[in-house]
Amino acid sequence: MSVDGWNTLLVLGGIRSGKSEFAESVVADAPTVRYVATAPAGDPEDTEWATRLAAHRARRPGSWTTEETAADPGRLAEVIAAAGPNETLLVDDLGGWVTVLLDPAHQPADDTATIAELAAAVRASAARLVLVSPEVGLSLVPTTPLGRAFTDALGATNRAVADACDAVALVVAGQTAWLKPAATPTHPATPADPGQADVPAQAGPRQAAPGQAGAPAHAGPGQAGAPAQATAGAPDEALPEVLTPEAPAAPAPVPAGAPAQADWAAPTMALPMVATGLVIQPGMELPMPDDYTGPQAVDRLATLDIPGAGLGVLERVVGFAAATQGTATPVPWGPVRVLLLHGDHEGGASAGATPGESARRARQARAGKGALARLAAENGASLQVVETPASAPIEEGPALTGEQVESALRYGWRLAEQAADAGVQLLVLAACGAGTETAAAAVLAATAGAEPPAVLGRVMTEHGEYDDAAWMVRCAAVRDALHRTRRSSREAKDILAELGGGDVAVATGVLLGATARRIPVLLDGPVGVAAGMVSRDLAGQARHWCLLPDHGGRPGVRLAADVLGLTPLLDLRLDLGEGATALAALPLLRSALALAAGLPVHPSLGGGDDEDFTEPEPAGPGPTSTEPEPEFAEPEPAGPGPTSTEPEFAEPEPAGPGPTTIGPDAPVAPGRRAD
């Protein structure tokens, strides 16, 4: 049983009661769902039955997969037994399964033994499992032997499966009653979806019970000893506070001797979250962006009333937003949250770094000061400073223990879940810490075969001077770490433990959690791209939810972007700290989305004319008003050319540079291509 109260659920209900819709709503937030269809195909001439099946298929999201078990009743128990702990199964329904079980084609058969096998598979299921079944116990006793055999078999199935499940719900007339309650509701019902009044929460892969593998063993938030600023090493502790920086309304010079201005960031405490006990492992199946809406949105740009050649490279922003939002008309991102990961790396990785500088930057951000906080305020973004575990010298031994890696991954996932629950539509991944670029270079060397000197940028001191001696120490640290781990596994968690450290591990968890909740992420700097490289082996879908606004002139970021297929949009070469460049570019990205969402279709392609634009048609009927047009003057019919002296427009001759045609019915606007 999972920590939210159930791992297996039986949903009962009558015909057209809403039981299937309720079951689908329970698993709607799961990253992926395997839909197990049990019903036989039926008579090809039965159009009504075919319509019912088509309606069921139409409700399923595109990310769901479907598996048919109608050919063999015993196959259902095998599918349930083989499902892994990170899978979610929806079986709909057991009535169809019993129909197949009683089919003469499968007789003689031991129906009782087959039902017992199904109940045993449900009881031992490691996957998140929801089963739908008709409730026949309230109806009249059928008058035919076959009808009585069906109700008897289905009743026996429902009793056996209900006994094996953690929770049982009955749906009557669209209203849900819990017959076998398992947990206190964690999400209130909404008027639009009354059937979800008591749905236990689920926001990721299977959640483990305390004491099971993957379950956290630390004290929960609010217990004795829980610090105010939690670190990623203790997944049960409260998440960091969420700040909402506010820029000054009207900055003015401060006279000499005047008192300092008050801080311009007002912190807002976020409620602590319950630990999810996630099982994060390689090969996770997480959602993918929509394959169709992205190209559709880019193609749509060619039809808009945009002067000039269009959005240029920012077309990729429109395509990315369309794919991640699942619509061909994406809108600018709303609430944005910046996650600032703070964690130092000891040993040669931090050579040349000013002691205490990264901690000062983190305190500065918490106080609402500094470049990152001010840019967050200008973008209306919230800011969350996250303390990650300090990383041991990688040239001497592992940066983290295996337990710390697991905790850091779950902690990052929870940060993304918290943002999703708060309505955040875009995450910006930032980092500050001594030695972060060195650790990222080590990860790149291990995952992409890069040479440390090729991906490590030069070290600049606090006085603006290059420290090449410190750069050589960092290169040597990466070299020694790679030599030490030359026979170690190159799997994701091993790389995080041996080389990546706390900030990269938490960042990886953030990317995975954001992918599971369909939140796009702006990467900006070595920690973010290193996390992207590691996340490929855990869930290859994560990189498709990432956008890289700029490479920042960092060689490691350039290499990782090339491997991940993330083409930087800009070449600003700002060096304001990881995350700041993404915030500086965010208004430009939002502007591109605002244009794509708000501009109408060009009048020549069927869009409506606005009041400031009238397209002349030499062969058309022309203006019907008897009043003179204010924008341009009508030329004399026999005149040599335009007679108006108006500065805005001059009416051309029919053969002039006005709208031309490529056919009798295909007008083309000036300056636009004809496809």
C-alpha positions in Angstrom: 0.0 0.0 0.0 1.3 3.4 -0.9 1.7 6.4 1.5 -1.5 8.1 0.1 -3.5 5.2 1.2 -3.9 2.8 -1.7 -1.9 1.1 -4.5 -4.7 -1.0 -5.9 -8.3 0.3 -6.4 -11.5 -1.4 -7.6 -14.2 1.0 -9.0 -17.7 -0.5 -9.1 -20.8 1.0 -10.8 -23.8 0.3 -12.9 -24.3 0.9 -16.6 -23.7 4.6 -17.5 -23.0 5.4 -13.9 -19.7 7.2 -14.7 -17.4 4.5 -13.3 -15.0 4.5 -16.2 -14.8 8.3 -16.2 -14.0 8.3 -12.5 -11.3 5.6 -12.9 -9.7 7.6 -15.7 -9.7 10.7 -13.6 -7.9 8.8 -10.8 -5.0 8.1 -13.0 -5.1 11.3 -15.0 -2.0 12.7 -13.3 0.1 9.6 -13.8 3.1 10.1 -16.2 2.0 7.2 -18.4 -0.9 4.8 -18.2 -1.3 1.3 -19.7 -4.9 0.8 -20.6 -5.8 -2.9 -20.4 -8.9 -3.5 -22.6 -10.7 -6.8 -21.8 -13.9 -6.5 -23.9 -14.2 -8.7 -27.0 -14.5 -7.1 -30.4 -18.2 -8.1 -30.8 -20.3 -8.4 -33.9 -18.9 -6.3 -36.8 -22.4 -5.3 -37.7 -23.2 -4.1 -34.2 -22.6 -0.4 -34.8 -23.9 0.7 -31.4 -21.2 -1.5 -29.7 -18.6 -0.1 -32.0 -19.7 3.4 -31.1 -19.3 2.6 -27.4 -15.7 1.3 -27.9 -14.8 4.3 -30.1 -16.0 6.7 -27.3 -13.8 4.9 -24.8 -10.8 5.2 -27.1 -11.4 8.9 -27.8 -11.2 9.7 -24.1 -7.8 8.2 -23.6 -4.8 10.7 -23.8 -2.3 10.2 -26.5 0.4 9.3 -24.0 -1.5 6.2 -22.9 -0.8 2.7 -24.3 -3.4 0.0 -24.9 -3.1 -3.7 -24.3 -5.8 -6.2 -25.4 -6.5 -9.3 -23.3 -9.8 -10.5 -24.8 -8.1 -13.4 -26.6 -7.1 -15.2 -23.4 -8.7 -14.7 -19.9 -5.6 -15.8 -18.2 -3.6 -13.1 -19.8 -5.0 -10.4 -17.5 -3.4 -11.9 -14.4 -0.1 -12.2 -16.3 -0.1 -8.5 -17.3 -0.8 -7.4 -13.8 1.8 -9.6 -12.3 4.5 -8.5 -14.7 3.9 -4.7 -14.3 6.7 -2.9 -12.5 6.5 -0.5 -9.6 6.8 2.6 -11.8 3.8 1.6 -14.0 0.2 2.6 -13.8 -2.5 0.1 -15.1 -6.1 0.8 -15.8 -8.2 -2.4 -16.4 -11.6 -1.7 -18.0 -13.5 -3.8 -17.3 -14.0 -7.0 -15.4 -17.4 -7.5 -16.9 -15.9 -8.0 -20.3 -13.3 -10.2 -18.8 -15.9 -12.5 -17.3 -17.8 -12.5 -20.6 -14.7 -13.9 -22.3 -14.1 -16.3 -19.4 -17.5 -17.9 -19.9 -17.2 -18.0 -23.7 -17.7 -21.6 -24.9 -14.4 -21.1 -26.9 -12.6 -21.2 -23.6 -14.4 -24.1 -22.1 -14.0 -26.5 -20.4 -12.1 -24.2 -17.9 -11.8 -23.8 -14.2 -13.5 -20.4 -13.7 -12.9 -20.4 -9.9 -9.2 -21.1 -10.3 -8.9 -18.3 -12.9 -10.6 -15.8 -10.7 -8.4 -16.8 -7.8 -5.3 -16.3 -10.0 -6.5 -12.8 -10.9 -7.1 -11.9 -7.2 -3.7 -13.2 -6.3 -2.1 -11.1 -9.0 -3.9 -8.0 -7.8 -2.9 -8.6 -4.2 0.8 -8.9 -5.2 0.8 -6.1 -7.7 3.8 -3.8 -7.6 2.2 -1.4 -10.0 -0.4 1.3 -9.5 -3.5 -0.6 -10.4 -7.1 0.6 -11.0 -9.8 -2.0 -12.0 -13.3 -1.1 -13.3 -16.2 -3.6 -12.9 -20.0 -3.5 -13.2 -21.9 -4.0 -10.0 -24.6 -6.6 -10.6 -25.6 -7.4 -7.1 -28.4 -4.9 -7.0 -30.2 -6.1 -10.1 -32.9 -8.8 -10.5 -31.9 -12.4 -10.9 -31.6 -13.1 -14.6 -34.2 -15.5 -16.1 -31.8 -17.4 -18.3 -29.1 -19.9 -17.3 -26.4 -18.0 -19.1 -27.4 -14.7 -17.5 -27.3 -16.4 -14.0 -23.9 -17.9 -14.8 -22.6 -14.4 -15.8 -23.9 -12.6 -12.6 -22.6 -15.4 -10.4 -19.2 -15.3 -12.0 -19.0 -11.5 -12.0 -20.2 -11.3 -8.4 -17.5 -13.8 -7.3 -14.9 -11.9 -9.3 -15.9 -8.6 -7.7 -15.8 -10.1 -4.2 -12.4 -11.6 -4.7 -10.8 -8.5 -6.3 -12.4 -6.2 -3.7 -10.8 -8.3 -1.0 -7.4 -8.1 -2.7 -7.5 -4.3 -3.4 -6.5 -1.6 -1.0 -9.5 0.5 -1.7 -13.0 0.1 -3.3 -15.2 2.8 -4.7 -18.8 2.6 -5.9 -20.0 5.1 -8.5 -23.8 5.7 -8.6 -25.3 8.4 -10.9 -21.9 10.0 -11.2 -21.4 10.2 -7.4 -18.6 8.3 -5.7 -18.9 6.5 -2.4 -15.9 4.8 -0.9 -16.8 1.3 0.3 -13.3 0.5 1.5 -11.8 3.9 2.4 -8.0 4.0 2.4 -7.0 7.6 3.1 -8.2 11.0 3.9 -8.8 13.0 0.7 -5.9 15.2 -0.2 -7.5 17.2 -3.1 -10.9 19.0 -2.7 -13.6 18.3 -5.3 -14.4 20.9 -7.9 -17.9 21.7 -9.1 -16.9 20.6 -12.6 -15.8 17.1 -11.4 -17.9 16.0 -8.5 -16.7 12.4 -9.0 -13.2 13.3 -7.8 -14.3 14.3 -4.3 -12.3 11.6 -2.5 -9.6 10.7 -5.0 -6.3 10.1 -3.2 -3.4 12.1 -4.6 -1.1 10.7 -7.2 1.6 12.6 -9.0 4.2 10.3 -10.2 5.4 6.7 -10.3 4.3 4.2 -7.7 4.7 5.5 -4.1 6.2 3.2 -1.6 4.9 2.6 1.9 7.1 3.5 4.8 9.5 0.7 5.3 9.4 -0.5 1.7 12.2 -0.1 -0.8 12.4 3.5 -1.9 10.4 4.9 1.1 12.1 7.7 3.0 13.2 6.9 6.5 13.6 10.4 7.9 11.3 12.3 10.2 8.6 14.3 8.5 8.2 18.1 8.5 7.2 19.7 11.7 8.9 17.0 13.9 11.6 17.8 16.3 14.9 18.7 14.7 13.5 19.8 11.3 15.4 22.8 10.2 13.8 25.9 8.7 16.0 25.7 5.6 15.8 22.0 4.6 18.5 20.4 2.5 18.0 17.8 -0.2 19.5 15.1 2.0 16.4 14.6 4.0 13.4 14.1 1.7 10.7 14.2 4.5 11.7 17.7 5.6 9.9 20.9 4.6 10.7 22.3 1.2 12.4 25.7 1.1 10.3 28.9 1.3 9.1 30.4 -2.0 10.0 34.1 -2.4 8.1 36.6 -4.5 10.5 39.3 -5.4 9.0 42.7 -6.2 10.9 45.4 -8.1 10.8 49.0 -6.8 7.9 51.0 -8.2 10.0 54.1 -9.0 13.7 53.8 -8.3 15.3 57.1 -7.3 18.8 58.1 -6.2 19.4 57.9 -2.5 20.8 61.2 -1.0 24.0 61.0 0.9 23.4 60.1 4.5 19.8 58.8 3.9 18.8 55.5 5.4 19.0 52.4 3.2 15.9 51.4 1.3 13.9 48.4 2.6 14.3 45.1 1.0 12.1 44.7 -2.1 11.4 41.0 -1.7 8.5 39.8 0.4 9.0 36.1 1.3 6.0 33.9 1.2 6.1 30.6 3.1 5.1 27.5 1.1 3.3 24.7 2.9 5.4 21.6 3.4 4.7 18.6 1.2 4.3 15.0 2.2 7.1 12.8 1.1 6.2 10.8 -2.0 8.6 7.9 -1.7 9.2 7.8 -5.4 11.0 5.0 -7.1 13.2 6.7 -9.6 15.0 4.2 -11.8 16.4 3.9 -15.4 14.0 3.5 -18.3 11.1 5.5 -16.8 8.3 6.2 -19.2 7.3 9.9 -18.8 5.2 12.1 -21.0 6.4 13.5 -24.3 5.4 16.9 -25.8 2.8 16.8 -28.5 4.4 15.8 -31.8 1.9 17.6 -34.0 1.0 20.9 -32.4 4.6 22.2 -32.5 5.0 22.0 -36.4 1.4 23.2 -36.7 2.1 26.3 -34.6 5.2 27.1 -36.7 3.3 26.7 -40.0 0.6 28.9 -38.6 3.1 31.8 -38.2 3.3 32.1 -42.0 -0.4 33.0 -42.1 -0.3 35.7 -39.5 -0.4 39.4 -40.2 3.3 39.9 -39.3 5.3 42.6 -41.2 8.7 41.6 -42.5 10.2 38.1 -42.5 8.7 37.0 -39.2 10.1 35.8 -35.9 13.3 34.3 -37.2 14.9 31.9 -34.7 12.2 32.6 -32.2 9.9 30.4 -34.3 11.5 27.6 -32.3 10.2 29.1 -29.1 6.7 29.0 -30.5 7.1 25.4 -31.6 8.4 24.4 -28.2 5.6 26.2 -26.3 3.0 24.7 -28.6 4.3 21.1 -28.1 4.6 21.5 -24.4 1.2 23.2 -24.1 -0.5 20.8 -26.5 -2.0 23.5 -28.7 -1.2 25.1 -32.0 -1.9 28.5 -30.5 0.4 28.7 -27.5 0.2 31.5 -25.0 3.0 33.2 -23.1 3.9 31.3 -19.9 2.1 32.5 -16.8 3.5 31.9 -13.3 7.3 31.3 -13.5 9.4 29.9 -10.7 13.2 30.1 -10.4 14.9 27.2 -8.5 18.3 28.4 -7.3 20.3 25.3 -6.2 23.1 26.1 -3.8 25.7 23.5 -3.0 29.5 23.6 -2.8 32.0 21.0 -4.1 35.1 20.4 -2.0 38.6 19.7 -3.2 40.2 20.7 -6.4 36.8 21.3 -8.1 36.5 24.6 -6.3 40.0 25.8 -6.9 40.1 29.6 -7.3 36.7 30.2 -5.8 36.4 32.8 -3.1 35.5 31.1 0.2 32.0 31.9 1.3 31.0 33.6 -2.0 28.4 31.1 -3.0 26.7 31.2 0.4 26.6 35.0 0.2 24.9 34.8 -3.2 22.3 32.4 -1.7 21.6 34.7 1.2 21.4 37.6 -1.2 18.8 35.8 -3.2 16.8 35.0 -0.1 16.8 38.6 0.8 15.5 39.6 -2.6 18.7 41.2 -3.7 21.2 40.6 -6.5 20.9 40.1 -10.2 18.9 36.9 -10.1 16.3 38.2 -7.6 15.9 41.5 -9.5 15.5 39.7 -12.8 12.9 37.4 -11.2 11.1 40.4 -9.9 11.1 42.1 -13.4 9.6 38.9 -14.8 7.0 38.4 -12.0 8.6 35.1 -11.1 8.8 33.5 -7.7 12.2 32.4 -6.4 13.1 29.3 -4.3 16.6 28.9 -2.8 17.4 25.2 -2.4 20.2 23.9 -0.2 21.7 20.8 -1.7 24.2 18.4 0.0 27.8 19.4 -0.1 29.9 17.2 -2.4 33.1 15.5 -1.3 36.3 15.9 -3.4 35.7 13.8 -6.5 39.5 13.2 -7.0 39.6 11.3 -3.7 36.3 9.4 -3.6 32.5 9.6 -4.4 30.9 13.0 -4.2 27.8 11.5 -2.6 26.6 8.2 -1.1 24.0 6.1 -2.9 21.4 7.0 -0.3 22.2 10.7 -0.7 21.7 10.4 -4.5 18.3 8.7 -4.0 17.2 11.4 -1.5 18.4 14.2 -3.8 16.5 12.8 -6.8 13.3 12.5 -4.9 13.8 15.9 -3.4 14.2 17.5 -6.8 11.1 15.7 -8.0 9.1 17.1 -5.1 10.3 20.6 -5.9 8.8 20.2 -9.4 5.6 18.7 -8.0 5.2 21.6 -5.5 5.6 24.1 -8.4 3.0 22.2 -10.5 0.6 22.2 -7.6 1.0 26.0 -7.2 0.1 26.5 -10.9 3.6 27.3 -12.2 3.8 27.0 -16.0 7.6 27.4 -16.4 10.6 26.5 -14.3 14.0 28.3 -14.6 16.9 26.1 -13.3 19.6 28.2 -11.7 22.6 27.3 -9.5 25.3 28.9 -7.4 28.1 27.0 -5.7 31.8 26.6 -5.6 33.0 24.0 -8.1 29.7 23.5 -10.0 31.3 24.0 -13.4 34.0 21.5 -12.5 31.5 18.8 -11.5 29.4 19.5 -14.6 32.6 19.0 -16.7 33.2 15.7 -15.0 29.7 14.6 -15.8 30.1 15.7 -19.4 33.4 13.8 -19.7 31.8 10.6 -18.3 28.6 10.8 -20.4 29.8 12.4 -23.7 33.5 11.4 -23.7 34.7 15.0 -23.5 38.2 16.1 -22.5 38.2 18.2 -19.3 40.2 21.1 -20.7 37.8 21.4 -23.6 34.7 21.8 -21.5 36.1 23.7 -18.5 36.0 27.5 -18.8 38.8 29.7 -17.5 38.7 30.7 -13.8 38.1 34.4 -13.1 38.9 35.8 -9.7 36.8 38.3 -7.8 39.1 41.0 -9.1 38.3 40.2 -12.7 41.6 38.5 -13.5 42.1 35.0 -15.0 43.6 32.4 -12.7 45.1 29.8 -15.0 46.8 28.0 -12.1 43.3 27.3 -10.5 42.0 26.2 -13.9 44.8 23.6 -14.1 43.9 22.3 -10.6 40.3 21.9 -11.7 41.3 20.0 -14.8 43.6 17.8 -12.7 40.7 17.1 -10.3 38.4 15.9 -13.1 41.3 13.9 -14.7 42.0 12.1 -11.4 38.3 11.5 -10.8 37.8 9.9 -14.2 40.9 7.7 -13.6 39.5 6.7 -10.2 36.2 5.7 -11.7 37.5 4.2 -15.0 36.1 0.8 -14.1 33.0 2.1 -12.5 29.5 1.8 -14.0 28.5 4.7 -16.2 24.8 4.5 -15.2 23.0 7.6 -14.2 22.9 7.2 -10.4 26.5 6.0 -10.3 27.7 9.1 -12.2 25.8 11.4 -9.8 27.3 9.6 -6.8 30.9 9.5 -8.1 31.1 12.8 -10.0 28.0 14.9 -10.1 27.3 15.8 -6.5 24.3 17.2 -4.7 23.3 20.1 -7.0 23.4 18.0 -10.2 21.4 15.3 -8.5 18.7 17.6 -7.3 18.6 19.3 -10.7 18.2 15.9 -12.3 15.2 15.2 -10.0 13.7 18.6 -10.9 13.9 17.7 -14.6 12.3 14.3 -14.1 9.5 15.7 -11.9 8.8 18.6 -14.3 8.6 16.1 -17.2 6.1 14.0 -15.2 4.0 17.1 -14.6 4.4 18.5 -18.1 6.2 21.7 -17.0 8.8 23.1 -19.5 12.2 24.1 -18.0 14.6 26.8 -19.1 18.2 25.6 -18.7 21.0 28.1 -18.3 24.4 27.0 -17.3 26.6 23.9 -16.6 24.5 22.4 -13.8 21.3 22.4 -15.8 22.9 20.8 -18.9 24.8 18.2 -16.8 21.4 17.2 -15.2 20.0 17.0 -18.7 22.8 14.6 -19.7 22.2 12.4 -16.7 18.4 12.4 -17.1 18.7 10.7 -20.5 19.3 7.3 -18.9 16.5 7.7 -16.4 13.9 9.1 -18.7 14.8 10.1 -22.2 11.7 12.2 -22.5 13.1 14.9 -20.1 15.3 16.7 -22.6 12.3 17.3 -24.8 10.8 19.6 -22.1 14.0 21.7 -21.9 14.8 24.9 -23.7 18.2 26.6 -23.8 17.9 30.3 -24.3 21.7 31.0 -24.5 25.0 29.1 -24.1 26.6 31.9 -22.2 29.9 31.4 -23.9 30.6 28.3 -21.8 32.3 25.4 -23.7 30.7 22.7 -21.6 27.2 24.1 -22.2 27.9 24.2 -26.0 28.9 20.5 -26.0 26.0 19.3 -23.8 23.6 21.3 -25.9 24.8 19.6 -29.1 24.5 16.2 -27.5 21.0 16.9 -26.1 19.8 18.4 -29.4 19.1 21.8 -27.7 20.1 24.6 -30.1 20.7 27.8 -28.1 18.4 30.6 -29.3 20.6 33.5 -28.5 24.2 34.5 -28.3 24.2 37.2 -25.7 27.3 36.0 -23.8 26.0 37.4 -20.5 27.8 36.1 -17.4 25.4 37.0 -14.6 25.4 33.7 -12.9 23.5 30.5 -13.8 19.8 31.2 -14.4 20.2 35.0 -14.8 20.6 34.8 -18.6 17.5 32.8 -19.0 15.5 35.4 -17.0 17.1 38.2 -19.1 15.9 36.5 -22.2 12.5 35.5 -20.9 10.7 38.8 -21.9 11.8 38.3 -25.5 10.5 34.7 -25.5 7.2 35.8 -24.0 6.9 38.6 -26.6 7.3 36.0 -29.4 4.5 33.9 -27.9 2.3 37.0 -27.4 2.6 37.8 -31.1 1.9 34.3 -32.2 -1.2 34.1 -30.0 -2.6 37.6 -30.5 -2.0 38.5 -34.2 -4.8 37.8 -36.6 -4.5 35.9 -39.9 -3.4 38.2 -42.8 -6.4 39.6 -44.7 -5.2 38.1 -47.9 -5.6 34.6 -46.3 -9.0 35.1 -45.0 -8.4 37.2 -41.9 -10.5 40.2 -41.0 -9.4 43.7 -41.8 -8.6 46.0 -38.9 -9.6 49.6 -38.9 -6.2 50.9 -39.8 -5.7 48.7 -42.9 -7.7 48.6 -46.1 -6.3 46.5 -48.9 -6.9 48.1 -52.3 -8.2 45.8 -55.0 -7.7 47.2 -58.6 -10.3 44.8 -59.9 -12.7 45.0 -57.0 -15.7 47.3 -56.3 -13.6 49.7 -54.3 -14.8 51.8 -51.3 -18.6 52.3 -51.1 -18.5 55.4 -49.0 -18.9 58.8 -50.6 -16.7 60.4 -48.0 -13.0 60.8 -48.9 -10.7 58.1 -47.3 -8.4 59.6 -44.7 -5.4 57.3 -45.3 -4.9 57.6 -49.1 -6.3 59.6 -52.0 -8.1 58.2 -55.0 -6.3 59.0 -58.2 -7.9 60.5 -61.3 -8.9 57.7 -63.8 -6.9 59.2 -66.6 -4.1 60.6 -64.5 -0.6 59.5 -64.9 -0.2 58.2 -61.4 -1.1 58.9 -57.8 -2.1 62.5 -57.1 -2.3 62.4 -53.4 0.3 64.0 -51.2 -0.7 62.0 -48.1 2.5 60.6 -46.5 1.0 57.3 -45.4 -0.2 55.8 -48.7 -0.3 56.5 -52.4 -2.8 54.6 -54.6 -0.9 52.8 -57.3 -2.0 51.9 -60.8 -3.4 48.4 -61.1 0.0 47.2 -62.4 1.8 48.9 -59.5 3.4 47.4 -56.4 0.0 46.8 -54.7 -1.5 43.4 -54.1 -0.8 41.1 -57.0 -2.4 37.8 -57.9 -1.1 34.4 -58.8 -4.5 33.3 -60.1 -8.0 34.6 -60.5 -8.9 33.7 -56.8 -5.5 33.9 -55.0 -4.5 37.4 -53.8 -1.1 37.7 -52.2 -0.3 40.4 -49.7 2.7 42.7 -50.4 6.0 41.2 -49.1 4.5 37.7 -48.4 5.4 34.5 -50.1 2.9 32.4 -52.0 3.1 28.8 -51.0 
